[in-house]
Structure formats: C-alpha cells, structure tokens
Amino acid sequence: MRVLVFLMLLALLWLPFLGLTHALVRDANQASIISLIILYVAFIGLVHVWSDRLYQVPRPLRRYGLSFSPQSRRELMIGFGLGAFSLSLLFMVQGVLGWLQWQPLTGHMAVVALEGLFSALGIGFAEELFFRGWLLDELQRDYRPSVALWLNASLFAIAHLRLLQLPSLLVLGAMLVWAKWSRGCPSQGQIRHRLALPIGLHSGLVWGYYLVNVGQLVTYTGRVPAWVTGVDQNPLIGVMGFIFLSLLAIALQRYSRKQNLQLSTNLANLRS
C-alpha cells in the first residue's frame, strides 16, 4: 500500500511537468529525455521527504546503499567489467557454435561506445536506485528477505512491459538483488548492503548489448531458430540468454550467501 501511495504522489508531481515539456519542446526525443530527468529529480526529492516524515531517516540514499567511497567506486568498476565480459562471453560462445558472425569495426565505433557508456551508466544508476534501493527497502520492511527479493524481481520484470522478456528479466532482477546483498558491512548493529556492484553489473550488461546492437557487431547465421539466440536479435528473448543469466544469478546467489554468512559472524563478534 505504501508503495502505491508513493508512486501516486510521484505521478502527481511529475505529470504536470510531463505535459509542459511535451508542449514546449518540439523534438520528441529531447522531450522524453527532459521528462525522464525531471521524473528522477522528483523521485529523489520525494524520497527525502518520504523517508524523513515516515521513518525519521534523514539520509535515505545512504540507507539504500548509495555511497561514493573508494570501495564503492571499485565495486562499480568490478560490476561493470563483470557485466560487459559476461555478455561478451555469451556472444563469443554463439560465435564458436557458428550461430553468429562477427562484423568488422566501423569508424564510428568509438562514438557508439561513448554514447553507450553514458546511457548504460544512467540506466544502471536510475533503475538500481529505484528497484534495488527504494523499492527493495520498502519491501524488506514488510516481508522476509526471500519474499522481498522475488517481489522486487517480479515488479522489475513487469515494469519493463515486455512479455517475452519476463523470464529473463525476473532472473536478472533476482541476480541484481543478490549482487547488492553480496556487498555489505556491519553498521549500527546491522548489515548495510551497498548498491555499487548491481549498478555496475546492470550498466555493464546494458553497455555490452548497446555495443553489439547499435554498433552492428554481429549478424546471425540462421543455423538455429531465433528463440534460441534471441527474437529480434535480443538475447533476453532467447534460451541462450536465459541460461546465461541463470548461471550468472546462481553464481551471485552462492557468493552472496557466503559473504552474508561471514558478515553475520563479524556482526556477532562485534556485539559480543
């Protein structure tokens, strides 16, 4: 119920600016970008008011796991590298199997890579702060961790409004929660998990796909059906993409469990 109230308040704040932006800005692409920026500014502002009035927490972003420490920067880079490398590995495996062919690099590839980097970091930051930050925190207040995790992953998948991608997005959402839960430290008698690793991981996956898709780095040979490699060349709508995400999710789940067991032991030692 609180989640719905928050989203309704956010919509009430944003919709007038949405209408004004599209009325004043003629370019539809620019209008969409400006609208999204206004939406996120409204979200950040509302989160502070919401958290302070409802929970008496003056710095909610820190509670959600957002920090700019050297450790978080390292985790961001590690996550980004892991995401980009993992997606590259998926395409390399398909190339070895003869399901796709790599195309030569073009002169505009550097521009594509830079544009993709900014887009990926923006998407990763925005979606992770919302889903694995605010939303996960709200769900954990009412549900045990396992229920909160799968509710979070389900809402993340549904929010993208792409039916064929739902299974892969569900696994991706769970994987990003495990990525957050794998990085934490004891703080004020409890474990605080950081958000940098899932932001980096999410951004790396988006950037890798952006390079392949926009940079037109591969062409599919048609040796296997599209539902294997990805419908409309989207790896999230394919068996290989689902398997790849599932394997990565299992690895992060096990790593998260191991790290949290160690953190719980450290916290118990601090209390004793």
N, C-alpha and C positions, 0 to 999 in steps of 0.2 A: 504493500500500500504506500509506504514512504517513497519507494522508487517511482511509482506512478505520479505521486504528488510533485516530486522533484522535476520529473520530465514535463509535467503540465506547466509548472512555473517557468521552466526554461523555454518552453514553446511560447508562452505569453510574452516573455522578454524578447524573444528573437523574431517572431513573425512580423511585427511592425517594421523592423529594420530590413527583413527579407523583402517585403513588398516595396519599401522605399528604394532599396538598392536596385531591384529589377526595373523600377520605374525610371531611375536616373541614369543607370549605366546601360548603354545600348548593346555592348558586346556581351553575349550570353555567357561566355567562358569567364570573362573578368567579373561579371556579376556573381557567378557561382563561387569564385574564389573569395571575393569580398564577403559574401554571405557566410561562407564557412568560417572565415576569420572572425567575423562578428559573433557567430554562434559559439566559437570556442572562448572568446573573451567573456561572453555572457556566462558560459559554463564555469569558468574559473572564478568569476565574481560571485556567482550564486553558491558555489561550493563553499567559499569562505563564510558567507552569511549563514548558510545552512548548517555548517559544522559548528560555528560559534554559538548560534542560537539553540540548536537542537542537542548538541553533545558537549558544549563548552570546550571545544578543541580549537584553539586559535590558529594553528598551522596545519590544516588538513592535508596539504600536499606532501608534507613530510610524513604524516601518518600513512598516507597511501604508498609510500616508498620512494617518492621522488626526491633525489638529492643530487648535488653537483660536486661531490667529493672526488678525489683522485681514484678511489676504489670504484665508485660508480662509473667513472669515465672508462676505466679498464674493462669493467663488465659490459659496458655498452659496446666497446670495440670487439670484445670476445664474442658477444651475441651476434653482432653484425657479421663478423667473419664466419661464424658457425652457420648462420642462415644463408649467406651467399655461397659458401662452399658446399653446403648440403644440397642446395638446389642445382648447383653446377654438377655435382655428382650424379644427381638424378638424370640430367640430360646426357652426361657422359656415358652412363650405363646404357641408355637407349641408343646412343650413337654406336657403341660397341656391338649391340644386338642388331644393328642395321635398320633400326626403326626411324632414324632421322639422319640428316646430313648437315654438317656444319658449313656455314657460308663464310666467305672472306669478309674481313672487317672493311667497313667503308670509311670515308674521310670524316663523316660527321659523328663517328662513334664516340669521340671524346665529349662532344656536346650532349649526346644522348646519355652518357654515363653521368655527367654532372647534373643534368636535369633530373635524371632518375634518382640520384643520390639525395637531392633536396626533397623531392616528392616522397621518397621512401622514408626519410627521417621524419618528415612532417606527419605522414600517415601513421608510422610506428609510434611516435610520441602521442599524438592525439588519441588514437584508439586504445593504446595501453593505459594512458592516464584515466580514460573513461571506463574501460571494461575491467582491467586488472587493478586499477586504482580505486576510483569512487564506487563503482558498482560492486566489485568484489568485497570491499569493506562493508557496504550496506548489507549484502547477503550474509556475510560472516557474523553480523550482529544477531541474526535470527536463526541461522541454520548451522549445523555441524559442518566441518570443513569439506567433507566429501560431497555433501548435498550442495553447498555453496559453489563448489568447483563445477559441478555438472550443470547447475542452473546458469552459472556465468557463461560456460561454454555454449549452452543452448541458446541463450539470449544473444550472444555474439554471432552465432551462425544465422539465427533468424533475422537479425538486424541487417544483414547484407542482402536480403531479399533475392537470393539466387537458389532456387530449389535444388538444382542438380549439384550444387556445391555443398549442400548441407552436411553430408557425412564428413567430408574433408575439413570443412570449417569447424565442425564440432570437435574433431580431433585436434585441430590447430588451437582452438580456444582452450581446451584442457591442457595442451602442451605448454601454452604460454603461462597458465596459472602455475604449473609445476616449475617452469623456469623461474618465476618470481619466488616461489617457495623454496627454491634451492639456494637462494642467496639471502642471508639474514644475519642478524647479530642480536644478542641479549640487550634489551634496553628497558629500563624502568620495570624490571620484574617480568618482562615478557619478551617474546621474539618479534623483532621488527624485520619484515622482508623488504628487500629493495626492488625497484622497478626497472633498473637499468638493463639487466640481462634480457627480459622479454621485449623491451623497446628495441634493443639492438637486434635480437633474433627476428622480430617482426619486420624491422626495417631491412635487414639483410635479405630476407625472403622476397620482399617486395622489390628491392633493387635488382636482385638476380633475375626475377621474372621480367622486370622492365627492360633490362638489357637484352634479353633473349627475344622478347616480343616486339618492342619498339625498334630495337636495333636490327631486327630480322636476321638473327644469327643462325637460325635453323630452318630447315624445310623437312617435312615428314615424308617418308618414302611410301607410306600406304601399305606396308607389309603386314601390319596388324590393324584391327579396327580402331576407330577414333576413341571408342570408350576405354581402350587400353592406355593409349598415350595421352588422351585429353581431348574432349569435344571442343571444337572451335580453337584448338591449339592451347587450351587452358589446362595445365596439369592438375588443377584441383578437381576437374571433372573427368577423372580417369583413374583406372585401377592402379597404375604405377604411382601416381601422385598420392593416392590414398595410402598405399603400402609404405611409401617413403615417409609420409607424415606420421604414420602409426609407429614405425620403427624409431623415429626420432623422439616421438612422445614417450614411448616405453623407456628409452634411454634416460630421458629427463625425469621421468617419474621415479626411476630407481635412484638416480643421482639425488633428486630432491629428498627422497625418503632417508637416504644415507646422511645427507647434510643436516636434516632436521633432527635426526636421532642424536647426532653429535652436538647440535645446538642445544637440544633439550638437556643433555648431560652437562654441558657447560653452564647452563642456567641453574640447574640443580646444585652444581658445585658452588656457584656464586651465592645461592640462598643459604647454603649450609655453613 
